[in-house]
Structure formats: structure tokens, C-alpha cells
Amino acid sequence: MNLSEYSKKFNSYDEALEQLHSEIYNAFMQNIEKIFVTKNAEGHQTMLFNGNALKIDDLSFYIQKIVNDIDYQHVVNQSILESSVSNIKTPYLDIDQLLLGNLQWEYNISFKPDSSLLTCLNDGEKYILEMKNWNMDFYNFIDFVRKKEKVYIKPFEYDKSLVHSTIDFPSGNLIVFNSLPREITDYIESNFTQSRYLLHGREWDKFIGEILLSVNILRAPSSLGCSVFRDTDNIVIGNMENTSSAYSNLYIGDTEHDVLQTLVADKTSLKNLISVALNKNEKQTQDYIDDIIFTQIATGFKVAPGTYNAYYYPNVEADIKREPLYGDFLERHKFSNLVNPDMVITQETIQPLFKLDTITIVPEEEKSYLKDKLNVKKVIKNDLSI
């Protein structure tokens, strides 16, 4: 039974859609014990599942998305039938089969699932749900559209992995702040062929982190507002979880946020970036940085100049406790139970709980090009004051 036939049972089309949602949801809940998410979903996270665990609390919302696609498919097919084009295949989703736990979207040049696509927060790919007798599997949307192939989901091995990078702090005068002005980010992104708007989840965060690292700025996904802690030259940025005065010697300050990220830069590197990107002299550059510090209530402090390791988990939306991912580092430096970390900066080499995510997004030649572009410009001399 397609939607045209189904809707005839009701007084209006809108009522049919409302009842369809209710019937599908009830069918899912009545068969909840039979629903099995493929083991190949391990390491993936979407609005419908986390690994091979179904997110029951979000099920009603997702079913509405399936109904939206059934509605859209109906509208597209009706438009084709009413037109002069008669040789286009117009398959309909079988509602009776869906209520029995079977969901198959046939390839159709005029219609593709849209609302019910599942975007994984870890690999950034879009997947289509398929069900056979309440067994759920997922195949790649892009391959389905471009190649008419069903390439099924495979386990994602880096879902609990940290990303590691190295950075040089030439002066050791660090600024922890929220965001760069749009004119600066536009300059940086203009040097890369990829676009942030085509990426999702973990891949999106890694892309932004990599392009900023090419101008010597660290980025970590974070909540709205974070605290900065340090034990000598070991720095942790994240949400404070313990306000006991016993930790007051580790606390440096807080940074206000209006976007879900935290940036860390050496003042000398930031000066160089601004002077080159905006063609400003030394005084104009200093005034520009002072404005960033003032408007964002940035936190500044001094560490020993040199090369540091930075570790972060590239997905602020992921439902995961991040402290254990850093191995024993937080406990050894008295940060344990104090902060849920967004980023750790240290001259040590951390032994994380899981292997590091070594997959990069941005081509090395593009990152090197921008680094070289900044290095050939005149670098403003190190400013040793915060």
C-alpha cells in the first residue's frame, strides 16, 4: 500500500500523515525486542543509533523524518504522473511492509531519501536506513546516488581516539580565547580547496583544527564557556567539575564563548597572522589583539617557549566521558575529577587509552603552502608581555 491508497482512509491528507507516524511508531515499539542494529555500526553515532545500540528516546523524532520522506516521495511521483514524462520510474515505499519491519528505498532518479538520512558524527558520512524483518543496516548515500550501489556501513575504529598535533610557542605568551574575527578566518580558509560546509561531526572539527594549526593556532571543540588549568607547563582546557579550593592553585581563569570551540595561540604567532592577513602595522596589530582579548574576556598566561604536544577529542557532540581517554595524564598532574578536558597541552608524550586518530583531512601541501606564506613575511619581534 502506498501513501495515495493509505490517505484514502482519512478525512484529510494531513490527518493521514499524522496517523502514519503513529502507526509506524507503534509498530516499532511493539517490536522493539526484535530490532537489531548491525554490528558493523560499531563506532558510529547518529540520531538513531550509538554503535549498535538504538536510541529509543529519539525514535519518534526519527520516524517523523521517515514520514517526511514518504510524503516527499508521494509529491514527486504525483508530479511526474501528471506531467508529460511517462518513462520515468516512480516506485513507492510499501507502507504495509514498513509496518512489518521492512524498509527499502528503491533507486529513483527523481527521488532520494533526504529527511531520514543519518549523518554519522564520527566519520561525517550520510547513511540510508534499510530494514529486513526489523534488522537494521545502513548504506552510504553518496554511493547510492552516484553509483546506484549499496555500500554498507563498516565499523569506525577511531570513535574514542584523540587527535595529536605539535605546535611551536615562540614566546610562550599564550592567549586562550573563543574565535577569530571573520576577516581572519576568511583569509585562512581562502588558502584551502576544501570547504567546512561539506563536512560533518568529527571530520568537520578535524578540518577546522588542521587549517588553524597551519597558522600556529590550536583549536578544540568545547562547550559554551570553559576554564583553563595548569600544572607548571602542563595545560588543560575544559569544563570545571570540582570547585573545591583544594584545586585553586591549578586554576588560571575562564573564557567566555559564543561558539562551540576554544582557541589557543602564542601572541607572537597571532601577531604575525594578523599583520599578514590584514596588512597591518605593529601598532594596528597590537590594537587588534587587545580588542580580541577585551571583547572575548580571553585568558593570558606564560609558559616556557618551545614545542608542545596537543591532544583533543574532535567531537563536542559525542556522548562520551573524555577524561579516561587521556590515560593517566590527568591523574599524574592532579587534574583528575577537576575538569572534563577539551584539550591537553604538554611537552610530555601522552599514552592515550585508545590509539590516536591519524587520519588527516587537509592535504599536507596546502597546509605547508600557508605556513610558508606566513614565514616569508616579516615577523613582528616577540612581545614578552601579556
N, C-alpha and C positions, 0 to 999 in steps of 0.2 A: 504494500500500500504506500503510495506516495503522498506528498502533502496536499495535493489537489483533492485526492479522494478522502483523506483524513479530515480536511477542513469542512467537508460537506455535512459532517455530523454536528456542527456547531452553528450558532446564530451569526457569528462573525469570524473573519479571518484572524483578528487579534485574539479572540477567545480560543481559537484553535491552537494558536502558538502558545498561549498560556497553559492550556491543558496538556499540550505535548510536552512541555517542560516538566509538568507534574508527573505525567505518566513515565517518562524516561527516568526521572529521579527516583520514583518509587520502585521501578524495575531494578535500578542499580542497588538500592538499599535492601531490597528483598533478596538480592543475590550477592550481597556483599561478601559472604564467606566463600563464594565461588570465584570472585575476581582475583586474578593472578597477574601481577606485573612482571614482565620478562626479567630474568636475572641480568640480561645484558644492559639494563638501565642503571646498573650499579655505578655510582659516582656521578650520576646526572641529577639535576634538580630543576623541576619546573613547577608550575602552579598546580599540577595534577599529581605529581609523584616526587618523592625524595628517595633516590635509589630505587629499590624495588618495593618501596612502601607507598601505598596510596594515601593521598592527603584527603581524608574523608571530610574534614571541615570545609574544604574548598570545592567539594564535589558539585554542589548545587550551582555555584557560580560557573564552573566549567561546563556543566550540562547546558546552561543558558547559551554558552558560546556554540555548542553543537547545534542547538535550535536556531541560532542566528545563521549558521551556515546552511542548514536545511532550508530556511526561509530564503536566503540569498540564491541558493541553487534553483529553487522554485521560480523566483522572479526572473533569473537569467534564462531559464528554459522556456518559460512562458513567452518571453520577449522574442526568442528565436522562433518558436512555433507560430507566432503572429506575424513574423516577418516573411519576406520572400525567399529567405535562405532555408532550404529544406533538406540539404545534405549534411548538416551538422548534427553529430550525435548528441542527444540530450538525455543522458542517463539520470535517473532519480535515485536518491537514497531510499532504501526499503525500510520504512518505519517499523513494520512487523518484525523484521529481522533484528533491528536495533533493540527492540524491547526484549528480544531473546538473547541478547548479548553478542550480536554480530554487527560489526561496523566496517564497511568497505566503501571507500571513496573511489569510484572509477575515474580513470583519466578522462578529462574533458577539456578540450581546447578553450571552451568558453567559461568554464567554472573551475575554480580551485578552492579548496578549503582555506579560509582566511582567519575568521574569528577564533576557530578552535585549534589553530596552530599552537604548538607548545615550544616555547623558546627556552633552551637549557641555559641556566645561569653559569654553568661551568665551561661548556665548550662553545657557547654562543650560537649553536645551530638551531634551526627550526625543524620540528618534527610533526608528522601527522599520526594521529592515533588510529590504530587498527585493532579490532576485537574479533576473536573467534571463540564462541562459546565462553565468553567472559574472560578469556585470556588476552591480556593487553600487550601489544607490541607497538613499535614506533619506527617509522622510516623517514628518511631525510626529504624535506620538502623541495629543496633545490634540485636534487637528482630526479625527483618525481616529475617536476615541471619541465626541466630541461632535457632529460634523457628518457622520460617515461619509464624509469626504473625505480623499484622499491629497494633502496639500500638501507637495511635495518640498523638500528642503533647498536653501538658497541660500548662496552664498559669504558668509563672515563677514569684514568688512573691517577689524575692529579687533583682530585676534588678536595683533598686535605693537605695539599702541598703548598709550601711557602715559595715565594719568588725571591731570589737573591740578586743583589747588584752591588757594585762597588762604586764609590764616589770619592772625589778628592775635595777636601775642605782646605783651600789655600791659606786662609787667615784664621780659621777656627771660630770666627764670629758668625753664629748661626741665628737664623730667623725662622720661627715656626709660625706659619700663617695659613690663611684659608684658600685664597685664589689669586691668580694673576689677572690684571685688567685685560679686557677683551682684545685690545690692540696688540698686546704682547702674545696672547695665545694665537691670535690670527697670524702673526708673524711666524711663530714656531710651526704651526700646522701647515702653513703655505709651503714649507720645505719638504713635505711628505706626500706621497701619491695616494696613500690610503685615507679613508675618512672615518672618523669616530661614529658617524651616523649609520654605518653599515655593520657595526659590531654590537655585541650584547654581552651582558654579565661579566664573567671573568675575563674574556677576551677584550672587552671594552676597557676595563680597568688596566689590563696589562699594556694595551696600546697607549693610553694616556701616560702611564708610568714610564714607558720606554722613550716616548718623544720628549718628555720633560727631563729625563735623565741625560738626554743628549745635550741639554743646555745646563747640566750640572744642578738640577733640582730634583729632589726626592718627592714622590707622591705616594700617599697611602689612602685607600678608601676608608672613610670614617663616618661616625655619626655626627649629628649637628652639635658641635661643641666637643672639645677633648682637652685632656690635661697632659702636661709634659713632666716627666720624671727623669732623674739621672742619678747614677752611682758612679762617681768620677767621670770617665768619658764613655760610659755606657748609658744610652738614652732610650727611654720607652715612651711612646706616644699612644694614648688610648683613653678609654672611659675609666674614670676612677671608681673603684668598687669598695674602697675602705677609706673612711675619712678619719681614722684614728690618728691622734697626734704623734703616735709612735713612728709614723711614716713621714712626718713633716720635713725631715732632713733630705728626703728624696724628691720632694715636690718643688717644681720650678714655677709653674704658672698654668694658665688656661688660655685657650684661643677660641674666639667666637667664630661660628660657622654659619654660612647661608647656603653652602653646597656640601655634598657628602664626600669631602676629601680634606686631607691635611697636607700641606707642602712644607718642605724643609730646604733651606738654601743657605749657602755661605754668602755673606754680604758682598764679598768681592766678586763672586760669580754672578750674583744678581745685578750688581752694578754694570758688569761687562755686558750682560744680556740686554739690559735696558738701553745702555748707551749705543749699542749696535743696532738694535731693533728699531729704536725711535730716533736715532741720530741726535742724542742729547749730549751736552757738555757735562762736566763733572758736577757742577752745582745743580743743574737741572735734574741730573740723575739722582743725586742725594735727596733733593726735594721730593722726587717721585717715590723713592723708597720710604722716606719719612711719612708720606701720605698713606702708603700701604700699611705701615706699622700702626699709624694712628687710627685709621678707619676700621681695620680688622682686629684691633687690640692684639697685635702679634706679640709673641713671647721671644725675647732675645737672650742669648747666653753664650758663654765662651767655652770651647773645648780645645784640646791640643790640635794644631794643624796636622794634616796628614790624610792618608787614605783610610776609609772606613767601609765596613760591610753593612748593608741594609737588608733587612728581611721584612716582608709583609705578606698578608693573606689577601689576594686580589679579588675579593667579592664581599662587600659590606652587607649585601642582602642575604648571604648564605646563613642558614640556621646551624651555626657551629660555634662551640666554645674554643676560642683561639689560643688561650694560654698554654694548653698542653702541646700545641704544635711547635713551640719553640724549645722543646726538650727541657733540659734542666737549667737553662739560662736564667729565667726569671727567679727561680728559687735561689740560685747561687748569688744573685745580686740583690736579694731582698725585695724583689718586686712581686713575688708570688702573693696571690689573694689581694693585691693592691689595685691592679689595673687589668682590664681586658684589652690586650695590646692590639693596636692598629699597625704599628711598626716598631722594630727594634733597630737601633743604630749602634754599632760597636766596632772596635778594632779586633775583637775576637772572631773566630770562626765558629759559628753555632752548629751543633749537631741536632738537626730538627727531628721531630718524631717520625715524619714521613719524608721520602726522598723529595728533593727540590723539583719544582716545575721548571724545566729547562727549555720549554718551547717559547720561542720569541715570535712576535707579531710583525715588527718593523724590520725591513731589510737592513743589514749592517751598513751597506754602502750609503744609505740615506742618512742614517744616524751619524756616520763618520763625516759626511759632507757638511752637515750643520755644525758639528764640532769644529771642523777645520775652518769653516766660515767665520766662526766666532774667534778662533785662535789667531787668525791673521790680522784681526783688527787690533787697534791699540787698546790694551787692557789698563783700566784705571788702577793706580797703585793701591795695594792693600790698605784698607782702613781698619785699624786695630781697635776701634771703639764701636760699641753697640749704642 
